Amino acid sequence: MEKTWQLQEAKNRFSEVLREARAKPQIITLHGREEAVVLNYAAYRRMTGKASGKTLLDVLENIPPEFANLDLARSRDTGRDVEL
């Protein structure tokens, strides 16, 4: 379960908030409303899709050999004639 900190307490004990965020997200409240979350950087990278740091081009350039020779040619079939 995440720990909740009032903003003033989080400011006064910021080092502790960061240490706690290594294990689980820390919620910061302002006037009783949840306003922000402090989480570890690895969790942030996973959430934003930047975990691997690879681009699409990097992934495509490193396709395993068993997938490299797939036949991806489109069919030239134009469909069928339909009477309206």
Buried (B, 14 or more C-beta within 10 A) or exposed (E): EBBEBEEEBBEEEEEBBEEBBEEEBBBBBEEEEEEEEBBBEEBBEEEEEEEEEEEEEEEEEEEEEEEEEEEEEEEEEEEEEEEE
